[in-house]
Each structure stands twice: as C-alpha cells, then as structure tokens.
Amino acid sequence: MTAIIKGQIIKHLSKFAKNLSGDRIRLSTLKGEGNLTNLELDEEALMDLLELPSWMVLTKAFCNKVSVKIPWTKLKTHPICIYLDQVEVELRTCEEPRTSTPSTPDAKQTPAATSKYGFVEKTVDGVFVSINAINGQFVSNTFKADIQISRFVVQSVSPSTWQPTDLRMTRIKDQTRGETLLFKMVEWSTIRLTIDALDHEGGRPNTPIRIITNQGQIHITMKKKLSDCDILASKLSVLLDDILWVLTDSQIKAVIMHFRSLNPVIQKSTQQSKAMANQKQQTTPVVKQEVDAKRPHNIKNAKELAQLQYFEQYDLHETSYHFCTQRIDLHLCDEMNRPEKGEPRITLIKHF
C-alpha cells in the first residue's frame, strides 16, 4: 500500500520537481504523514503554476525538508497541511518578456487546465502551507536584491472575517455563471530586504538600501471557471504595519535608478498581458451574454437568490492589486552630516 501511494506522489510531484525518487520519501499511510528531503523544484512548471509576471524568470527553487499531514476523514472541512523548513529562491529579470506558450505538447494537459472544478481541485485550493524561512535573491541588470522572510503562512479563510474556518466556507460558488470565488490569506513574521547596486559609480561602494517590516498580510481573492479551473480574475491586497524608512540622498537616487531600469521590460510585459487578455475576451463574450441572459430564470427560491447576492458581494470584474498601511515615516539624511542642511521627514498617515 505504501509503495502504491509513493508511486502516486512521485507521479504528481514529478510535474513540479526534479530528480524525485521513492527512497527520498518517508510515508506513514495510516497517520496521513509524510516527509521529503532535498526537494528541487522545476522552474518552468513553478512559473506557470504561480503565474509569475513575464518580465521575470525563476532560476532556482529548492527546499531542504517538506512534511505533509493529510486528514483522511476530514478532507471536506480541514486542509492538507504542508510544512517546509528552509526555501531558497532565485529570480532575475528578462531583457524581453517571456512567452507563456508551453514548451512541450504535454504541458497543456495538466489536470488544472483540463479537468472540471471537483473534489480534488477543492482539496488542492484549500491546502495550508507553512514555511519557517525563505531566502530569496532577485537580480537585474543594475541591482541585486536579497530578501529574507520568516514564518510564512498561506491558508484559506472566510471572506467576511479573513480568519481560518471550515473549508466549505472559504469558497462561494455560482452554478449559473459557472464560476467560484476562492479566498486565501498570506501572513509572515518579518521581511528583510536589502538592495545593492551591481556597478558602483566612480568605484565607490554605495550604502545598500535596507527595508525591514514586521507582521504583514496579503489577502487574495481568485475567481475560477468551474468547467476548466481557469482563473478569470484576481485581487491582491498587501496590508502592512507602520513603515519606517531612513534614506540618504544617494540611496534615493539609487531607488529611482533601479525602478527606471525595470520600467522598459515591465511596460512590454504589460502590453503583452493586455494583448492576451483582449484575445481571451474576443473568444468569450457571446458565451457570457448567454449566461447572463439565463441567470434570472434559474433562480428558483429565496435561498438561491441569497447565494447569488452573496457571490455578487465579493465578485471580481478585473484583476487588481492594492497596498495599504497605517503609517509611513520617511527620513531623509545627509551623508556628509552637515548640521546646516537639516534632515527632512515625511509622514503619511491613513485616515478613516
């Protein structure tokens, strides 16, 4: 029995992992627990799964230890829990936006792209993920950024409270439209970001730019099609505590220069995304009009009407990104410590 389950695990994980073998998997079938060490992920498959922006590419993804707990008798209400110890990730920018066309004929035949939204898909969407530490590096033509994230958690939540609950309450389905809404929350303890230039002007090293944030959250809402699990739209909201940022004049110049260096490829990526979205809309407007026309006739009772209103309360019409913080303190310092110049301070406070 254990060998059969190991075979199934290897069969599914091999789509996202490299050099996976049964001797690296420790499994307790009855307890629903398993361990895997030295997991090296496939970068191409992971980029497609995470829908990484086309202006960046993943070059490395490695985890030293993975533990899994599966509640066999409570899969409808309780999530599968995945615990990762140390994760290493490396990213770099592209000179030209990469295409999303699969590199192999079988790439389009993944279950997420062909199957209907059923029990397996609900179970996968409800997975709980906890990571002790993430060490990441992002490299562009002009700068290098190192990021350390501690106690990173992803879990399904209720849309009304944004708190973990019964998995059945973390989804809202509209059978008439053939769509479902999913709600996930990402949390972390601390984030440390260090940005340093690759080429220093005049051979003099500049002071690296450092940003440290405490606890924060990301609220994610996704709308999927029930027929093929395609993601139609999403909403991502970043919620941070108070931010204190101390910068010198040279660091401000470096920040501007770094963002300008990314602007050309980001603009190309945005144009590419808009072109793909327009192509997608041209193939679906008639179907959408037919569904909207049928919707009023499919409501049979007050319960279905209430469900429809609940869906429309959180429905998404387009993909959007949001950033929210209570307070931002920006201190501008003089590198030469000249008292006559003073030190400007900018404070942004959110008012309700």
N, C-alpha and C positions, 0 to 999 in steps of 0.2 A: 504493500500500500504506500509506504514511504517513497519507494522508488518511482511509483507512478506519479505521485504528487510532485516529486522533484523534477520529473520529466516535463510536466505541465508548466512548472515555474520557469524552467530553462527555455521552454518553447515560447513563452510570452515575453520574458525578460530579454531574450536574445535580440529582440527588435530594438532594444534601447541600450544594451550592454555589450561589451567586447570580451572575448575570451572567457565566456561563462561556462563553468563545468560543475558537475554534481558534487565533487569532493570538496568544494568550497561552500556548500550549503549544509547547514545543520538544521534538522527539522524534527519537531515533535508534533505528530499529526493530531493526537487526541487533545493536547493542550492548545493547539492552534498557534504555536510559536515557532519561529524560525530565525536563523542568523546567517548572514552572508558577509564575508570579509573581502577587502580589496576590490571593490566594485568600480570598474572603469566604464563610464557611460559613452554611448555613441553620440558624437556631437551633432551630426546631421539629423538624426531622429529626435534628439532632445530639442533642437531649434524648431523643428516642425511642431512638436508637442507643445512647447511653451509659446509658440507664435512670436519668436524673437524678431524685433524690428529688422528690416532688411539692410539697414546701414551698419549693422554689427554682426560679427560671426563668433561662434563659440569654438575655441580651440582646445579646451581641456575641461573635463568634468570627472572628478574622482572622489570616492568615499571609502574610508578605511573600514567602516563597520556599519552594517544595517541589521536592525532587529524588527521583526514583524509579529504582531499579535492579531489573531483573527477570532472574533466572537461568533463561532459557527451557528449558534442557536439564536442570535440576535442581529443578524446582518441587516434586517429591515430598519432597525431603530438605532443600532450602535455602529460606529465606524470601525473599519480596519485601521489599526494603529501602526505607523511606520516610524521607527526611531533611528536617526542617523547620528553618528558621533562627529567626525570631522569631515567637512566637504571642502574640496579645492576646485575653484572655477577660474578659467582664464578666458577673456574676451578681447577682441580687437576690432577696430573699425575697418570698413571696406572702402576702397577707392571708388567703386561703383556698387550700387545696391545689388545684392544677390537676388537671384530669381527664386521663386517658391516652387518651381516645377520640380517634381520628384526626379531623382537621379536614376531610379530603377523602375521597371514596369510594375514591380510588386509593391512599390511604395504607396500607391493609391488604394491598395487592397487591405489596409489596416481595418480592424474592427470598428474603430471610431469613425471611419469615413464611409462605411458601407452598411452597418447594422442599424436597426431602429433603437430608439431610446428605451431600453428594457431594464431588467433587474441588474444585470452585470454593469451596465453603464451607470445606474444609480449608485451601485456599490463603489465603483471607481471614483465617481464625483464626490462621494462622501468621505473619502479617505482622510484620516488625521495624520499629519506629518509633523515631527518634532526633530529639530537639528540643534545639537549642542553648540557648534561653531561653524561658521562659513568664512573661508579665506578666499577672497577674490582679487583678481587683477584685471584692469582694463587698460589697453594700450592703444594710443592713436599715433598719428604722425608727429604730434608736437608735445604730448604729455603722457604720463603714466599715472594711473590711479590705483591705489591699494585700498581694499575695504575689508573690514573685519566685523562680522555680525555674530552676536551671542544670543543663545536661546531663541531660536527662530521657530515659530509655530504656525501651521496652516490648518484650519478646521472649518467645518460647515457650521453656520449659525442661522438663527431666526432673523428674518428681515425687520421685524418690529423692535427687537431688543438688541440685536447683534451680539447675542450670547449663545453658547453651545446648547443644543437641545436635541430632541428626537429627530433623527434624520428625515423623517417624513414631513417635519415642519420646516425644513430648510429648502424646500422646493415648492414652487407654485406652478401648476400645470393648467393650460387652457387647451382642452382637447379639440375645440372647434377651430382654433387657429393652428393647432398642431405645433405648439411651442411650449417651452418650460423655462422658468426662471430659477437660477441657482444662486446661492448666497454663501460667500466664503470670507473668512477674516484671517489676515496675516498679522502676527504680533512678533515683537522682538524686545530684547532687554536693552542692548546698546548697539550703536553703529559707530564705527570709527573710520573716517575717510581721509586719506592722505593723497594729495595731488602734487606731482612734481614735474617740472619741465624736462624734456629729454635733451634739448640743446640750450645751454645757458648762455645768455648774452655776454659777450666780452670775456668768456671763460670764467666768469664769477658765478658761483652757485647761488641760486635764489632760495629764499626760505620756503619750504614746502607749505602748501595750503592744507590746513587740517580742520576737519569738521567732526564734532562729537555730538551725538544725540542720545538721549535716554530713551525711555519706553516710547514706542510708537505703534501705530496700527495702519493696516491697509484694508479697506472694505471693498470687496469685489462682487459685482453683480454680473451674471452672464445670462444671455438668452440663447437657447438652443432649439433647433428643429427636432421634433420627435421622430421624423421619418428617417433622418440620416445623421443626427447628432451634430450637424453643422452649427458653428457659433455665428449667430446673426448680428449680435451687438454685445457690448460690454461696458461697464462703468467701473472705474478705478479711482478710489478716493484715499489719498495719503493724509493721515492725521498724526501730527507731531506735537510734543510738548513744547515748552518755551525753547527758543533757539538763541544762543549767544555765540556771536561770530566776531573775532578780532582779526582785522586785516591791516596790512601795511599798504602804502601806495604801490609798491612793486607787485604785491600779491593781487591787488585789484586789477592792475594791467594784465597780469598773467591769467586771471579768470576770464577777462574779456577776450584775450587772445585764444585761450583754449576753446571757448564756446564758438568763436568765429571759425576756428579750424574745423569744427564739426558741422557747421551750418551748410556747406555745399552738399555733402552727401546726405544729410538729413532732408534737405529740400528735394533732392532727387528721389529719396525713399518715399516722401510724402506724395509726390506726383505719381509714383508707381502705384502706391496704395489707392489713390483716388481713381486711377485708370482701371485697376482691378475691381474696385467697388462699382464703378459705372457699368462694367461688363456684366457683373453679377446682377445688378438691378435690371438690366435690359432683358435678362432671361427669366425674371420672376414677377414682373408687375401684373401680368394677366392672372396668374395664379393667386396673387394676394388679393386682387379685386374680387375674384370669385369667392375666396374665403370670407372676406368682409361682407359680401352680399348675403352669404348663407348664415352668418353668425346670429342675427336676431331671431331667425326661425328655429335655431337649435336650442334656445333657452326654454326649458320645459317647466321649471319651477323656481321658487324663491332661492333655494339652495344653490342652483346653478348660476342664478343672477348674482348672488353674493360672491361666489367663487370668481365670476368674471370681473366684478368690481375690484376684488382683492388683487387679481392679476394686473388690472389696469393701473392700480395704485402704484405698483413698482415696475411697470412695463418700461422697456428701453426702446427708443426710436433711432438712436445712433450711438456709436462708440464715443466715450468721453473720458477725460482724465481731470482729476481735481486735487488740489493741495490745500490743506487747512492747518493752521497753527494758531495758538492763542496769542503768542507774542514773539517778535523777532527783535533782538538787540544787536545792532551792527556798530562796532567800534573801529574807527579809522585811526591808525597810529603812524607817527612819523618815525621812520627808520633811523634818522640821524639824532633823535631825541632832542630836538631843538625846542626849548620851552616857549619861545615867542610864537611858534606856529599853532600851538594848541592841538587838541585831539577831538575832532567832530564825533558825534554819537547820533545814530539814527535808531529810533524805536518805533516799531509798528505793532499796534495792539488791535486785536479783533474786538469789535463792539457788536452786541446783540440788540 
